[in-house]
Amino acid sequence: MKRLALFGLALFALACTGTRALSDAERAKLDPSLQRLLMGERVVESDYDATIRADGTKEYGLSVRSSNADELKKAGISVSSVFGDVVIVRVSLEELKTLVRLPSVRSVQNGSKDTLH
């Protein structure tokens, strides 16, 4: 019974993390709002440029500093535009983890929704 409980706990932990946890260096590439989002903390949805894909997956508009936009595309990241070393992308949370693991990515910033005041 104890083994079954430990096995269940291990499966739960694996499900929560999805893939391996981010390293400190990978986490440092993310701005604080994206760190909170990935950690599963309570966030204000209106602070993010979030949309829902046709398959129901939530995606986020982000600004990435990268020396190689082609590396992002090859990794399956949806690239909207490139301006020098600034790459605008739309990613799911799992894709965000992939994104920060790429060597060419220096930083990832939360996209902003432009609103009239």
C-alpha positions as a printed NumPy array, in Angstrom:
array([[  0.   ,   0.   ,   0.   ],
       [  2.835,   2.368,   0.88 ],
       [  4.514,   1.668,  -2.479],
       [  1.282,   2.4  ,  -4.306],
       [  0.943,   5.728,  -2.499],
       [  4.54 ,   6.675,  -3.346],
       [  4.016,   5.659,  -6.954],
       [  0.866,   7.786,  -7.117],
       [  2.711,  10.731,  -5.618],
       [  5.526,  10.341,  -8.151],
       [  3.031,  10.243, -11.041],
       [  1.304,  13.341,  -9.705],
       [  4.609,  15.21 ,  -9.447],
       [  5.524,  14.181, -12.993],
       [  2.147,  15.323, -14.302],
       [  2.515,  18.686, -12.601],
       [  5.92 ,  19.365, -14.096],
       [  5.202,  17.874, -17.515],
       [  8.826,  17.88 , -18.545],
       [ 11.924,  18.335, -16.466],
       [ 12.02 ,  21.417, -14.285],
       [ 13.743,  24.525, -15.571],
       [ 17.265,  25.223, -14.403],
       [ 18.069,  28.472, -12.607],
       [ 19.713,  29.791, -15.796],
       [ 16.62 ,  28.941, -17.87 ],
       [ 14.279,  30.477, -15.29 ],
       [ 16.434,  33.644, -15.234],
       [ 15.62 ,  34.193, -18.915],
       [ 11.951,  34.766, -17.99 ],
       [ 10.513,  38.005, -16.699],
       [  8.837,  37.727, -13.262],
       [  5.291,  37.535, -14.642],
       [  6.218,  34.551, -16.823],
       [  8.012,  32.872, -13.921],
       [  4.797,  33.151, -11.878],
       [  2.756,  31.764, -14.775],
       [  5.026,  28.735, -15.202],
       [  5.129,  28.083, -11.461],
       [  1.345,  27.826, -11.46 ],
       [  0.9  ,  30.776,  -9.127],
       [ -2.299,  32.768,  -9.158],
       [ -2.077,  35.374, -11.929],
       [ -4.349,  38.015, -13.411],
       [ -5.24 ,  36.748, -16.9  ],
       [ -5.664,  40.28 , -18.25 ],
       [ -1.927,  40.839, -17.618],
       [ -1.152,  38.413, -20.463],
       [ -1.732,  38.45 , -24.207],
       [ -3.472,  35.08 , -24.09 ],
       [ -5.647,  33.469, -26.735],
       [ -7.084,  30.003, -27.236],
       [ -5.988,  27.903, -30.212],
       [ -8.464,  25.885, -32.252],
       [ -7.417,  22.761, -30.3  ],
       [ -8.241,  24.478, -26.985],
       [ -4.637,  25.131, -25.94 ],
       [ -3.978,  28.509, -24.355],
       [ -1.143,  30.439, -26.001],
       [  0.673,  33.597, -24.996],
       [  2.165,  36.424, -27.058],
       [  5.753,  37.04 , -25.982],
       [  8.794,  39.072, -26.952],
       [ 12.032,  37.093, -27.146],
       [ 15.635,  38.278, -27.384],
       [ 17.421,  35.722, -29.536],
       [ 20.469,  35.673, -31.771],
       [ 18.877,  33.046, -34.04 ],
       [ 15.182,  33.233, -34.967],
       [ 15.603,  30.188, -37.217],
       [ 16.476,  28.086, -34.149],
       [ 13.091,  29.01 , -32.656],
       [ 11.268,  28.037, -35.849],
       [ 13.125,  24.709, -36.038],
       [ 12.053,  24.001, -32.455],
       [  8.4  ,  24.394, -33.486],
       [  7.894,  27.851, -32.001],
       [  5.335,  29.994, -33.843],
       [  7.23 ,  33.135, -34.89 ],
       [  5.066,  36.132, -35.792],
       [  7.798,  38.618, -36.655],
       [ 11.486,  39.376, -36.289],
       [ 13.079,  42.796, -35.711],
       [ 16.841,  42.387, -35.356],
       [ 17.298,  40.255, -32.242],
       [ 13.692,  40.733, -31.072],
       [ 11.385,  37.872, -32.027],
       [  7.636,  37.998, -31.428],
       [  6.172,  34.556, -30.724],
       [  2.982,  32.81 , -29.624],
       [  3.554,  29.795, -27.379],
       [  1.79 ,  27.423, -25.024],
       [  3.261,  26.87 , -21.564],
       [  4.978,  23.671, -22.756],
       [  6.432,  25.515, -25.752],
       [  7.612,  28.258, -23.394],
       [  9.687,  25.66 , -21.545],
       [ 11.185,  24.552, -24.861],
       [ 11.845,  28.165, -25.801],
       [ 13.898,  29.046, -22.718],
       [ 16.023,  25.921, -23.18 ],
       [ 17.257,  27.101, -26.597],
       [ 20.866,  28.358, -26.515],
       [ 20.17 ,  31.42 , -28.68 ],
       [ 17.429,  32.735, -26.353],
       [ 18.707,  35.407, -23.969],
       [ 15.426,  36.619, -22.466],
       [ 11.653,  36.263, -22.729],
       [  9.255,  39.078, -21.87 ],
       [  5.52 ,  38.956, -21.387],
       [  3.737,  40.492, -24.371],
       [  1.48 ,  43.392, -23.6  ],
       [ -2.053,  44.024, -24.698],
       [ -2.396,  47.494, -26.07 ],
       [ -5.457,  49.149, -24.606],
       [ -6.85 ,  52.639, -24.955],
       [ -7.045,  54.681, -21.795]])
